[in-house]
Structure formats: C-alpha cells, structure tokens
Amino acid sequence: MRRIALIALIALSAGCTQNAFFELQIELPGAPAEDPESWYAQIQVRDQTGHAFDVNWMGGDLPTVPLTSAARWECISVQSLDASVSLNVRVRFCRDPRCLAFEDSTAPERLYSFETPFYVGARTYYRVQVPEIPICPTGDCVGTPGTCSAGRCTCTADADCGGGFRCEPGVGCVLEVGRCEIEGCIEGGISNFCSTTTGEHFCEKNPEIERNDEMYMCSVP
Amino acid sequence: MAVPWRLAIACLLLLSAVPERASAQASTIPCSPSADSTEARALFRAGVAASDQERWSDAVESLRRSFELSCEAPPLFNLGAALRALGRHREARDVFTQLLTLDIPQGMRPPAEQFLREAAARVATLELLGVAPDVRPEIAFDGRPVPDDGRRPIRLETDAGSHSLVLRLDDYQPFLWNGELSDGQVERVVVELAPIPVREISSSGGGLDDGVVAILVVGAILAVGAAVAIPVGIILQDEAQLQPLAPDRVITVGD
C-alpha cells in the first residue's frame, strides 16, 4: 500500500516544474583594434563545489565566441535541478578557437562567483559587462580589477581588487555576486531582490512571477 | 489659474447654438443629450461663473452635469480646467483625453492638447511589485476599493498628496502602505504578504488521529489513481519544465 502511494506521488510530482534557469548575460569587449591577431572568449560555468579558480577546468564547455570589433552580449542559460548550487564562472580570452594555444594556458580571464542563483520553478538573471580584455600591455590595469603582473591583471590581496571583489592570490580578482543581487521573481527596476523583512529571495516567495524580458540583452527565440 | 475665459465665453455661445447629438461612445463620463438644452446651458453658465470666482468644486459639479446633459465639448473643456485647478490631474487628464475624441472647435484643440500633456505629466503612480498574477488581493487605496484586472505590476494612478493603501488576502496579514506622492512621481512598493500564523491543535483522546485518517484516505485515492497518474505524469514531466532563453547555449550544473 505504502509503495503504491509512493509511486503515485512520484508520478504526480512529475507534472511539477523541477528545474531552474539562471540566464547569464555577459557583454564581451571588442577585440583591441591595434592587435592583428584574433581573440576568442570562452565562458566556463561550474558548480562551486570541486571547481576552485586556482585550477584549470577541463571539458564540457560551450564553443568559444570570436571577439569582433565591437562589444556584444553573449547569453547563456544555466540549468540546475538543485537550488543549493552556487556557481563559479570564468571568462577566458584565448588566442586559439579551442583555447588550446600554448599561451592560452595562462589566458587572461575575468572571474565571477554567484551565490545560489537557482530557485526551482523560477528563472533568474544576471548581467555583467567586461569592458576590456584584462591584459595590461602598458603595465597598468585600467578598467579592470587587479594589478599588472607579466601582462595579466592579477592580485595578491583584496586591496588590489577593489569593492565587491575578493582576491584569489596569484589567480585574479573574483567578483562576488550575492544571492540578493540575482534578479528574478519581481517586476520593475529594483536592485535588491530579497525581502527587506524576511531576507528571503523573491524567488523563494513568488517563483511564478516572471520579470519581463525587456531587460534581457539577447533575442528571445 | 490661466483658464482661457474668452474661450469659455465663446464656448458658452457655441453651446447655446449647437443641436442635440448622440453620446460619445468612448466617454469616460457618460452623457445623454436631453431634448431641451436649457438646463445644460444654465449649468454651463453657473459652472463658468463659479470658475470665475475660483469656486472650483462648485464649477466641477455644474460643468460635469452640464456635459452629462449635453455631450458637448465646452462644458467638458471647462470641467478639465477646473479639475486641473483643483490639482485633480488624473481626472483632468481623463477629461481632456475624452474631450479630444469629440468633434471640438478648432480653437479648443491646441489648449486641450497642452492641458492634457501637462495633466498627464503630473499624474502620480504607485506601482505594486511582487503580487503574482493569479493572486487577487482586495485592494483599498485611500479607503476606496480598487478592482484588480490581473495585470502586473499593479499600477494605481493618483494625484500628489498623502495616500494610504491596504491589501488584504485570505490567510495573510494585511499589507499597509502610507506615503506622500509628488506630481508625476512613480513610487514602487514591494508587497510582502506575511501569512497569519496557524496554531496547531493537538488531538486528544483514544480515537484514531485525524492525520492518520487523512493519510489513509489520501493513500487509498493515490492507489486507485496510480495507474492513470504514472503515464500522465511522464507526459506532463517535460511540458512542465522551464525552457531556456538561449536554447543553443545551455549548460547544466549540479547533477
């Protein structure tokens, strides 16, 4: 009897939404005009568990995106069935379309960490702009966090990175995006997506409320 | 208050001369022209006289009634001007909008359009965020009930000043907001409805626990329905899932 009820419950729950999408929008910079060689952006997204920034992540990535003369938005739909997952994201700038050139092992990169961006049955969003490839040919990291070392913008302490960032020594500055900065489940132009009274994210309270897609930077199919 | 009184007097003359005609279809203020326009003309004169003495509330009453009895543009124009003078910009906007749908004298159109623009820019808006489309709370704004047509976010238009809002929903504590709105301000308020705490009642005595009975009943129903639910559930499984906005750039994590 109990087994039959369990099977039925499982079957009934199959009609419920069990997944969650985090719509990540990244504005990639234009390729430097003075640089005759091509640049490619590789966006890697991983569960924070087991994917620290101090190692290279191998396999399972989307194709790279060639940088053009102008900045452009790149949108990725990140899916999870587990609302407890936090993400690490790295945007690498490679010379090879598959990021396999010798110099790509130390490709300049921007690093992001997202605190629990998934809510089952809800769609969440985040937009971030990378104004320029984080290289420092003139010895200064202008417009990108970090200090210059061997032509790359890196850091040794949080003070090298500025507000909102933490330093992964020897790796780079990581932009930390807190759960209340993850957009979703409320309309209108606000910046805090958590209840001021309970601290809950609005997607915990109202996962069925969709933000309108006017703020989505890519075309919707 | 720069009401064009020469225009008003011209309108008065016009009103006395115009014949009856059918009500405007899209009128915000309903009107029905009477066969005898004497009362409408008298009310219009009274309204203009009240406006002249800046007795705006009296003017509003007379001019509104004059329009209701005549369906003519002149009382509507002056009604809009009187509402504007009272700071009732939302109503003034609606009146000028309605006026511009009518067949109005050429000289009246430019000032009516200008007043419409000015009034529209001064309407204040309270936007209520965080109310799900399928949730229909009872809304009272400044003590008056507001119908909820299901559009989200809920937008309440009003005039500058102090306002109060109460949202009520069964099983939730009322949500209250009080505040000051200025001309043209759009105030966004996140509605947070807190559930009313439910006191648990423990069963006493030696009978079968209500919870156990409920589980048994639900279990029996599930057993009967399982054969149907399983295939249906499999079909619904895919359809119920969220779809990506970037279907060609999907990454799955955490599995």
Chai-1 contact restraints between the chains, C-beta under 6 A:
chainA,res_idxA,chainB,res_idxB,connection_type,confidence,min_distance_angstrom,max_distance_angstrom,comment,restraint_id
A,I4,B,A223,contact,1.0,0.0,6.0,A-B,restraint_1
A,I4,B,A226,contact,1.0,0.0,6.0,A-B,restraint_2
A,A5,B,G219,contact,1.0,0.0,6.0,A-B,restraint_3
A,A5,B,L222,contact,1.0,0.0,6.0,A-B,restraint_4
A,I7,B,A226,contact,1.0,0.0,6.0,A-B,restraint_5
A,A8,B,L222,contact,1.0,0.0,6.0,A-B,restraint_6
A,A8,B,A226,contact,1.0,0.0,6.0,A-B,restraint_7
A,A8,B,A229,contact,1.0,0.0,6.0,A-B,restraint_8
A,A11,B,A229,contact,1.0,0.0,6.0,A-B,restraint_9
A,A11,B,I230,contact,1.0,0.0,6.0,A-B,restraint_10
A,A11,B,G233,contact,1.0,0.0,6.0,A-B,restraint_11
A,L12,B,A229,contact,1.0,0.0,6.0,A-B,restraint_12
A,L12,B,G233,contact,1.0,0.0,6.0,A-B,restraint_13
A,A14,B,G233,contact,1.0,0.0,6.0,A-B,restraint_14
A,A14,B,Q237,contact,1.0,0.0,6.0,A-B,restraint_15
A,G15,B,G233,contact,1.0,0.0,6.0,A-B,restraint_16
A,G15,B,L236,contact,1.0,0.0,6.0,A-B,restraint_17
A,G15,B,A240,contact,1.0,0.0,6.0,A-B,restraint_18
A,C16,B,A240,contact,1.0,0.0,6.0,A-B,restraint_19
A,T17,B,A240,contact,1.0,0.0,6.0,A-B,restraint_20
A,T17,B,Q241,contact,1.0,0.0,6.0,A-B,restraint_21
A,N19,B,Q241,contact,1.0,0.0,6.0,A-B,restraint_22
A,N19,B,L242,contact,1.0,0.0,6.0,A-B,restraint_23
A,F21,B,L242,contact,1.0,0.0,6.0,A-B,restraint_24
A,F21,B,P244,contact,1.0,0.0,6.0,A-B,restraint_25
A,E23,B,L245,contact,1.0,0.0,6.0,A-B,restraint_26
A,V45,B,I251,contact,1.0,0.0,6.0,A-B,restraint_27
A,D47,B,V253,contact,1.0,0.0,6.0,A-B,restraint_28
A,D47,B,G254,contact,1.0,0.0,6.0,A-B,restraint_29
A,L62,B,R249,contact,1.0,0.0,6.0,A-B,restraint_30
A,C75,B,A246,contact,1.0,0.0,6.0,A-B,restraint_31
A,I76,B,A246,contact,1.0,0.0,6.0,A-B,restraint_32
A,I76,B,R249,contact,1.0,0.0,6.0,A-B,restraint_33
A,S77,B,P244,contact,1.0,0.0,6.0,A-B,restraint_34
A,S77,B,L245,contact,1.0,0.0,6.0,A-B,restraint_35
A,S77,B,A246,contact,1.0,0.0,6.0,A-B,restraint_36
A,S77,B,V250,contact,1.0,0.0,6.0,A-B,restraint_37
A,V78,B,I251,contact,1.0,0.0,6.0,A-B,restraint_38
A,Q79,B,T252,contact,1.0,0.0,6.0,A-B,restraint_39
A,S80,B,V253,contact,1.0,0.0,6.0,A-B,restraint_40
A,S80,B,G254,contact,1.0,0.0,6.0,A-B,restraint_41
A,D82,B,G254,contact,1.0,0.0,6.0,A-B,restraint_42
A,V85,B,V253,contact,1.0,0.0,6.0,A-B,restraint_43
A,V85,B,G254,contact,1.0,0.0,6.0,A-B,restraint_44
A,R123,B,L242,contact,1.0,0.0,6.0,A-B,restraint_45
A,I186,B,L129,contact,1.0,0.0,6.0,A-B,restraint_46
A,I186,B,G130,contact,1.0,0.0,6.0,A-B,restraint_47
A,E187,B,L129,contact,1.0,0.0,6.0,A-B,restraint_48
A,E187,B,P153,contact,1.0,0.0,6.0,A-B,restraint_49
A,G188,B,L129,contact,1.0,0.0,6.0,A-B,restraint_50
A,G188,B,P153,contact,1.0,0.0,6.0,A-B,restraint_51
A,G188,B,R188,contact,1.0,0.0,6.0,A-B,restraint_52
A,S195,B,E192,contact,1.0,0.0,6.0,A-B,restraint_53
A,T197,B,E192,contact,1.0,0.0,6.0,A-B,restraint_54
A,N206,B,A132,contact,1.0,0.0,6.0,A-B,restraint_55
A,E208,B,A132,contact,1.0,0.0,6.0,A-B,restraint_56
A,I209,B,A132,contact,1.0,0.0,6.0,A-B,restraint_57
A,V220,B,L245,contact,1.0,0.0,6.0,A-B,restraint_58
A,P221,B,P247,contact,1.0,0.0,6.0,A-B,restraint_59
